[in-house]
Amino acid sequence: MILYFVSEGDDNGCNLGAALLGSPPKQSRLTLASPRKLGLDENSPVLARRQLVPSSPRQPLSPTSRPSPRRQETPAGSPAHQNSERKPPVVRLFAEKSRFQSVKQALHTAVPERLLSREAERASIRSFLEEKVLQSLPGSLYISGAPGTGKTACLNCVLQEMKAELSSVQTVVVNCMSLRSSHAIFPLLANKLKASGGQNGLQRLLTAPGPAVLLVLDEMDQLDSKAQDVLYTIFEWPYLPKSRLCLIGIANALDLTDRILPRLQARPHCRPQLLHFPPYSRQELSAIVQDRLAQASADGILDASAVQFCARKVSAVSGDARKALDICRRAVEIVESDERKKAADPTETKESRVSLPQVARVLSEVYGDRMASQSGGSEGESFPLQQKLLVCCLLLLIRNGKSKEVVLGKLHEVYSRLCAQRQVSGVGQGECLSLCSLLESRGIFALKKAKEARLTKVFLKIEEKDVENALKDRTLLGSILAAGLPS
């Protein structure tokens, strides 16, 4: 087996909440009974805006000239009129506000109306629904993938497309994050399916004659329990005699059914079909952002180079589409804020755009300066440096140790020493676990999760020779392997 490693722009790669525009701060109402309020200078913009009666410094109002309750036109010479001549910047501000608002709404991270790419994954889900659910045949499908790779969005899209075909199917969708405990799933399903008798009543219902039942459990790994009895029970339901249940489980872990449910491996007929969503590539992330901008008719707001820069950085670490959208939206908010500050200047007519500096600023705020400053690598390379360094460290630890498994805490310690020695920006332990998960999705690492992240065991899924041959021809990586463990 030959393994090729290539490097991508940068290695690292936020989930910032969308800060929608709020209403402007309320101004205190002018109180006529207050002499301090009335004592304001007549050229004060607050008084000028509230002035309803024409005034002249040379002709005081006569006793018969009472203010009309209706608003009257302000003469050309009054301060209010002079203030009104500045309306174009204010009008421009509201136009910019509307323009930026539509862009921020388009860059939301909720389930999109249409889904780009993922054609193969959508075809697999559709095939499962057609072959199992529509034929009233029991079965199970387990969908895995890192956060933000389109698992839930893709499934929702297919379900929406097949809504008419699935009209006769009893569909139940549950997000397991909303459950207080793993065992709370049973009363919830009993309520939704109108079954009495608790867990046994559910089992009787699912094996009784009736229409097919499609059960979708999002964030399924939240049902993890000490004895794994909840997950075992649910995965075995479709294979009970005369069962009419089709199960679709969604979770981040690639090997949940192998690692948590070994009993399923002993019963081959209970094994679910597996569908893995790989991280989004740089090109896919860029296409997603550009498509959202096109929907908002705002192609000119973000520079293409800024979108490409964001996509390259995010794909290097996580391939999370939501992170890419969040970063672009935050960059738009920065430009919008700058635009509000200079809106009072009537001579400023330059149209604001989101370019590389704003995106780099957001990346720097969220991930540290290493994300914004490093930009090495060529366009065709696709294997980030940080991931290659972790592979090097694991290989060195395996060489010098007796075990093929290394705990994450030890791996991160060696990795940190190596980064300091080579003057390379490193990542924290939490991000190190994320990088290991990405290497797992590439089929290079395998992880055995533990309650504490630092105790997670990491080992190679491919031959050490293949890894060494792929790394040693690179100048930096070859020298690391030759030097051995960093001191």
N, C-alpha and C positions, 0 to 999 in steps of 0.2 A: 504493500500500500504506500503510495506517495502522497505526502501532505505538503501543500504549498502555503506559505505565509506571505502575505503582502500587506503593506501598511497603508492606512488611509489618513488623510489630512491630519487630523488630530485624534487624540484618543478619548477624550472625555466628553462628557456630554450631558425639568424643573417644573416644577409644577406650580406655577404662580396662579393664584386666583384672579379672575377677571374683575377688575375694579371699574364697575360701570359708573358713568357720570352721575353725580348726585345733583340735587338742586343747589343753586348758589346760596351762600349763607344769608339768612334773613337780616334785613336792616331794621334798626329800631324805628318805630313810627314817630314822626315829628309831632310833638305835643304842643299845641298852641298856648296852653296855659303856662308853659314853662318859659320864663324870661330868658333863661340861658339858651334855649333853643332859638328863640326869636332874635337873640343878639348875634347870630352868625352873620358873617360878612355877606353882603348881597351877591358877591361873585362866587360864593361857595357853590360847588356843583350840586350839593344835596339840595340847597335852597332853590337853585335855578331849576332843578328838575321838578320840584314840587310847586313852583310858582304858577298860579293860575290866572293872576290879574296882571295886565300890563302895567309897568311902572316906569317912571321917568325921574331921573334925579333932579330935573329942573321944575317939574310940575307936580306937586303933591296932590294926592287925591282929595277931591272936594267932599264935603259931608254927604252930598247927594249921590256921589259915585260909589255905590255899594258893590261889593264883589258879587258877581253873578254866580249862582250855584252851578251853572254849566261852565265847562272849560271853554275859554276863549282863545283865539289865536294869539300867539305871542308876536309882537312886532319885531321887525328885522334887527333893530338895534339892541334888543335886550340880551342879557347874558344867556338866557335859555335858548335864544335863537343861535347865538354863537356856539353853544354846546351842541345844538342839533346839526351844525355843519360837520361834526365829527362822526356822524352816524355810519358813513361807509366802513370804517374799521370795525365797528360793532356788528354791522350787518355781515361783514366778512367773517367775523368771529363765529357768528351763529351758523354761517354756511360751512365753515371749517368743522365746527362741532358736529353738525349733521353728517358731514362726510366721514369724519373719524368714527362717529358712533356706528355707522353702517359697516365700516370695516371691522371694528371690534366685535360686533354681533356676528359677522361672517366667520370670524376666527374662533368661534366657540368650540368647546371640547365635548359637547353633548353628542349623542348619536346623530350622524349627519343624514341629510335627506337622500344623498346618493353616495356610494362607496367606490372609490377608485382602486384599481388593481385587485388583488385577492380573487382573481377569476377561478384559479384552481381550487382554492378553499371553498368558495361558494358552490362550485360544481360538486364537491365532495359532500357538503351538507345537503344540497338538493337531492343528490343520489340517495343518501340515507333516508331522507323523508319519503322519497318516491318508492324505494324498495321495501322499506319497513313500515312506516306510519300509514301511508296510503293503502298498503296491502294488508293492513291489520296484523302485521307480524311483529312479535316482540323483538326488541334489540336495544343496544346501548351504544352511545358515541361519546367519547371523551375528547374535548377540545382544550389544548394547552397552548401556552405562549406567554411571553413577557407582557407586562402592562402596556397598554397603548398600541398594541399590534392589531387591533381590529376584530378581536374574537366575538365580543358581544354585538358590535355593530354589524358584522358580517352575518351572524345568525339572525338578527332582527330584520335585516334587509331581505334575506331569503324567506323568512316567515311572512313578511309583508307581501312579497311577490307571489307567494303561494297561498295567500289568504283565502281565496275562493276555493281552491282545491282542498284546503284543510278545514273547511267550514263544518264538516261532519265530525271532526276530531275534537275531543275534549282537551284543550291545551291549558296547562298550568305553568306559569313562569314565576320563579322565586329567586330573589337575590338573598343568598344566605348570610350576607353581611348584616342584614336586619334582624337576625335571630339572636336571642340572648344566650342560647346554648345550643349545642348540636342536637340534643334530643327534642328541642322545640319544633323541629321540622315536622314531626309526626302529627301533633294536634293542628298545626297550620294546614298541612295537606288534607287532613280529615275534614277540616272546615271548608276548604276550597272544593273538595270532591264530594262533600255532603255524605261522609261515611261516619257511622257510629261504631263504637266499640274500640276506639283507640287504634293502636298499631295492628292488632289482629283484625280489627274491622276494615282497615285499609287494605290489608292483604286479601281478605275475602272479596272486597269490592273489585280489586284489580284482577282477580281470577274468575269473576262472575261474568256471564254473557253481557255484552254491551258494546258501545262504540270504542274505538281505539283511544287511548289516553297518551298524550305527549307531555312529559314532565321535563321542564328545562330548569336546571339548578345552576345559576350563575354564582361565581366565587365558591365553588363546591368544596374547596379545601378548608373552608370555615366549619365544615361538619366533622373535621378531624377530632377524634375523642381518644381517650386512653386505651380502650380495648378495640377501637375502630369498629364497634358494633353498628354504629349508625350508617357508615359508608358501606360496610359489608351488606347490611340489610337492603339498602336502596339499590345497590348494584346487582343483588340477587333477585329482586322483584321481577325484572323482565323475563327471567328464566324459570319462574315457577310454572307448574303445569297449568295450561289454559290462560296464561297471563296475557293481558291486552295492553301492557305498558311499554312505551318506548321512552328511553331515558337519554337526555343530552346533558352532560355535565361540562362546566367551563371552569377552568382554574389556571393559575400561573405555572404550577409545577409540571415539568415535563414528564416526570416518572411517578406521579402520584399512585397510579394503579399498581406499579411494580414495587414501590418503596413502602407504601402504606397498606396495600391490600395483597399481600403475598398469597392469601388463600384463594384469590381469584385465579392465580397462575396454576394452582393445583386443579382447578376446574376449568379446562380450556373453553367450554361452551359458555362460561360466564364472562369471558374477557371482552371488554368493550372494544369497538373500533377506535383507533387513535387518529387524531388530526392535529398536527402541530402548526402554529402560526409563527414563522420566523420574524425577526425584527425587520422593520421597514428599511429599505435601502435609501441612500442619499437621493437618488432620482425619484423614488416614490414619495418621499417626504416633500421634496420640492414641488412635485406635481400636485400633491394634496393642498399645499398652501396656495399655489397659484390658482387652483380651481376654486377655492373659497373666495379669493380676491376677485376672480372673474364673475362669480355669482353676485357679488356686491357692486359690480361695475367699478371697481377701484384698482385697476391694474397699475395705475400711476402712483399709488400711495407708497408701495414698497418697491425698492429697487430690486431688480432680478438678482444682482450680485449679493444683496443682503439676504434674500431668501435662500440662495445657494449656500451661503456661508453658514446660516442657521441649520440648514438640512445636513450639511457635512458634519458639523459638530455634534448634532444630536444623534445621527446615525452611527457615529464613532463609538458612542457609549451605550445607548439604549435602543435606538430605532423606535422610540416612542412618539407617535404622531401627536399625541396630546401635548407633549413637552414642546415640540416644534411650534404648534399653534399658540401655546401660552407665551413662548418667547417672542414671537412675532407680534402678538397682541400687546404685550408689555412695551415693546419698542414703539408701537403706535401710540400708546399712552404717553410715553416720554415726549414724542414730537408734538402731540396735542397739548401737553402742558407747556412746552416752550412756546407754542403758537399763542396760547392765551396770554402769556407774559408780554409778548410784543404786539398784541392786537391793538393796544392803545396808540401805537405809533402810526400815523396815517401815511407816512412815507414808505412803510414796509409793505411791499407787494409781492415779494418772493413766495412762491408756493412751497409749502413744507413737504418733505418726503422722508420716508424712513430709509436710511442707508446703513452702510457697514458700521459706522461709529455707534449708532443706537443699539444695534443687535449685539455688537461686541460688549457694550456697556451692560446689557442685561445678562449676557453669558458670564461676565466677570462678577456681577452681583450674586448670581445664583451658584456658580460652580467654582469661583475663584479665578484669579488672573490667568492661570495656566490655560483655561479654555479660550480666552479671548486673545492671548498673545501668541500661542503656538499655531503655526500654520504650515508645518512641513508636510511633505508627501506629495505625490503626483496624482493626477486625476484618475488614473486607472487603478490605484491601489485601494484595497478594501479591508485590510486587517490592521486595526489600531495598535499603536505602539504599546499602550498600557496593557493590553491583553497579551501581547507577545512577551512582555516582561514577566507577567504572572506565569506564563507557560515555562519560561526560563527558570524562574524561582522554584516552581514545583518540580521540574526535572532535576535541578540541583539537589533539592531536599530528598527526593527519592533515591538519587545516587548515593548520598551520604548517610541515609538511614536504612533501617531494617524493614520498615513498613512501606507499602505502596500507597497508603493513605496518610494524608497530612491534614491536621486541623487548620481551619481558616486563620485562627489567631497566630499560629506559627508561620503560616504562609505570608500573612500580611507583615509580620515582623521582619522576615527576610526581605520581602519586597521593599519595605520602607528603607532598610539599610542599603539595599542596592540602588534605589532612587537617589538617596543622599550621596552615595559614593560616586554615582555617574552624573550627578547634578541634573537630575530629571525630576520634574514636578510629579509627586505621587498623589494617591487618593486615600481617603479615609477607609476604615474597616467596613463601614456600611456600603460604600460605593464599590469596595473590593468584592463584596459578596455579589453585588449586581453584575460586575464584570465576569465573575466566575459563572454566574447564571447564563450570561451571554455565551461564554465558552462552552457551557453545557448544551445550549441550543445549537451550537455549531458542531456538536458531536465530539469535542476534544476533551472536555472535562466531564466528570460525573460527580454529583454531590449527594451526600447523605445528611439531610437536615437534622439539626438538633434544636432543643428549646432555646439555647443561647447561640447567637450567630457565630461567635468565635469558636464554638465547639463543632461547627459544621465540618464534616470530613470531605476532603477534596482528593480525587485521584484521576489519573489519565484513563481515557477510554480507548486510546490507540497505542500502538507500540512505541516504546521509548526511542528506538532507532529511527523510526519515521519522523518523530518530532525533532530529534537531534539533526537529522539530515536536512530538514526543512529550515532549521534555524542557523546552522553553522556557516552557511554561505553568506550570511548578512554580517557586515563588519562589526556593528555594535553587539549584536546578539551572539555572534561567534566568539568575540572577546570575553563576553560575560560567561559563556560556558567554559571557556578555556581557563578563566581565572578562578572558577569555583565559587563556593559560598562567600558572600561578602562578610568582612569581619565587623 
